[in-house]
Amino acid sequence: MTERERPDPDALLAQMQAEDGRARRGRLRIYFGANAGVGKTWSMLSAAQRERAAGRDVVVGVVETHGRAETAALVHGLEQLPLRETPHRGHVLREFDLDAALARQPQLLLVDELAHSNAPGSRHGKRWQDVQELLEAGIEVWTALNVQHLESLNGTVGAITGIRVHETVPDGVLDEADEVVLVDATPDELLARLAAGKVYVPQQARQAQQNFFRKGNLIALREIALRRTAEHVEDDVRGWRVEQSGARADGQTPPAWNTSGALLAAIGPGEAAAHTVRVAARMAGQLNVRWHAAYVETARLARLPAARRDQVLAALHLAEELGAETAVLTDEDVAGALAAQARRLNCATLILGPAAGSTDAPAWDRWLARIRRPLAERLGRRAPDLDLVCVGRADSARRLARSPAGLRHASTEDEPARAAGPWKGLACAAAVCVGVTLLATPLSGVLELSNIVMLYLLGVVGVAWRFGRTPAAFGALLNVLAFDFFFVQPTFSFAVSDVQYVLTFAVMLGVGLLVGQLTAGLRFQAAVSASRALRTQSLFELTRDLSAALERTQVADIGAAAVQRHFGGEAMVLTADAQDRLQPPAAAPAGFDFSVADWAWQHGQSAGLGTGTLSAQPWHYVALKAPMRVRGVLALRPAEPRWLLVPEQAQQLETLARQIAIAVERVHYVEVAQQAVVDIESERLRNALLGALSHDVRTPLTALIALAESLQRLPGADASPAIGEATQAIVAQARALSALVNNLLDMARLESGAAGGAVSLRRDWQSVEEVVGSAIRATRSVLPAGSVRTVLPADLPLVEFDAVLLERVLVNLLENAARYGAPPVVISARALPQTLQLTVRDHGPGLPASLQGQPDALFEKFTRGHAESATPGVGLGLAICKAIVQAHGGQIHAADAVPDEVGGGAEFTVVLPRRDPPAAPA
């Protein structure tokens, strides 16, 4: 076995690991159909009965028969798992029991209705998530799915049928299925089944026939289901071909199979390349198949003039615009590279340009193209399984626009160094011939003629290494003539005295041409390998440096430096701030336009140089797309604008941008995690301090209130008005301090309950009118009689809540209205089908201007509407209201009230969940 035929050990290890993972994971079979009634469940149960008869352990996890007698009959004889009963809103829902299935561990489990949403309280929200856990446990699962439940097709089906379903399954579930069984029925057959009552009960059938089951809908859904199944089968074919190519000893890809009809367009260096691309795009559109475009660069093509290379780049760019996947291949064997690419992509049709040389090529190049065996003939011999399509000539060619001023076209690693011109290489070959002749002339009496021939061959190698094949061939010819003229007897004449020297000349010329050919090809391959190594090294260095970055500024600096090292020119990375706005650079360089960068940020697309959006810009802007969202913009002004149109360089730039985006997102979540830890610890410390302080202050504060009240009852206290006023002030301030301590204690207790503590609600069926009345009585000291009005319907039902805590909510809202609002204060209530709404409204100035647009900030702890207000308080009353309401499972909101005949004001709304009260005993 040669080294080339030896299999890659890493590939073999990866294949073994993948096979081991597939062996441990259960298999998934999906019965896929266009819509309900095609017979998915029936087909699944029929196959399950055959498996049971063959001796397999088959268990029914859940099956929906929808009242169909023939479907229900197929369940008989199969073991069924009992369904799990889940109470929900006064009803009992029967759901698939995942734990029972995992404990039973059958060989084959039937789980119908893959897109079903599980009842609240289940381990997973969706049934397809249950199936994933079953597969991980090694259980084989069969299930059923309709096309309208696929996530990517949900909108399309909804637009066709006018009905949007809300239960969907990610497309990856279908793509990763081991088997997809298409269950199909013609629209007429399905309508007949619907009319016969084999799909729905008669009443539902009539409604379905008027809405979803219209013939046009059924035809469209059937086409979508067939296409989606074909895509899955195509993925299976491609995966099998990849496995087979890794398993074959020779490492060759299996021949292309014409199953999908994919196309591969071979882009040549001539002006007909754009025409070839357009023909391929038109054929792919007519056949509705995917297509690719490839350009094979050889050492000869690498030395093409800039104008002809512009045509190649323009054709590749045009192919990308028309929807193709492009690639630049480097190989001396054009036919072999194209055949291998077609087989790797499973493209059975190869589209070629005109066979003859380009009309704008040199005459000798066109002559060589005519005498060389045509590419189509070479491909026919190399890959007889491919269908070859040759396009005709075109009168027009697509060319690139000129690069922005001030930027030169320099050679790069991806474009191996070419000679400044053909005449320079030829002149250098002649100069080398003259130099070797001058060097060998004084040594002609010392060295044998064979050694002088070696000197000439060494010169040919040098010319070939520096200038390529054509100058090397010219130098070999000059060397033969010079050797004959100066060193072969008779000297200074082209006559040959010995006929054997003719063979020497022929061998010398042949060896010179061969050495030049091999040397130029080796140099070209070395340049290509160096280019690939450079791209790999750039990615490695960027990944290594980003792994140690802990701040956004570090990520931005490292990313910009890596891009600038690879592409030259200027580069910068812009990230977003805490308000999710793109930050402009501190000093914008020449030509940089922040508005274009912001457009790329907002739309998540590339813009500027080399794109279809604002292409006149000298900078290229790339959106940094991370897995979760766009994290910033990479701005680049490359030293060579053409690089952005070379597919390899464009892919390299996208890869670098992706790595930078992932690093920015990682740093962002590190900052979020650190801030969360700090907030949690700060909150814990503050609650501990408040709780301890409140408990320690409460006992002396209670004694202080009692002593202050006893002072009022001492003999002679009424004799001095000053002493009486001072005593009343002490009592009032002590009670205010006591209320503050109680608020702190209540806040700490409620937050400990929200965090999983021991606090619990004493829910009972209460009258809303009684709680409102007790809250009004408790606030008589701050809201005198007549300043509070109630709007309570007479038919308010009983509601289940904690009366003491809800009274505390109303008391805090009334005290808040007394402090910051103005009378009259209106308390209203109304019962909705699922909720109870309590509203406390005052007629004061309304919400503070500082909190406009963020009224929920009022309910945060230690937040006050007016920070520098003379009104006493620390901002805990509304926070306690929010904690109590949320403990009941409700919500509280604040807003400016709609002005009435009295005025405006602020309005606080408490929404509590409710259910129907129990029936009164007979």
Helices and strands as residue ranges (DSSP letters): H 9-24, E 28-33, H 40-53, E 58-62, H 69-73, E 79-80, E 84-88, E 91-95, H 98-104, E 108-111, H 127-136, E 140-146, G 147-149, H 154-161, H 171-175, E 179-183, H 187-195, H 202-210, H 215-247, E 263-266, H 273-287, E 291-297, G 301-303, H 306-321, E 325-330, H 334-344, E 349-352, H 363-371, H 375-382, E 387-390, H 422-440, H 449-467, H 469-487, H 500-547, H 552-567, E 570-575, H 594-603, E 607-608, E 620-625, E 630-637, G 641-645, H 647-712, H 721-754, E 764-766, H 768-778, E 788-791, E 799-801, H 803-820, E 825-831, E 835-841, G 849-851, G 855-859, H 877-887, E 891-896, E 906-913
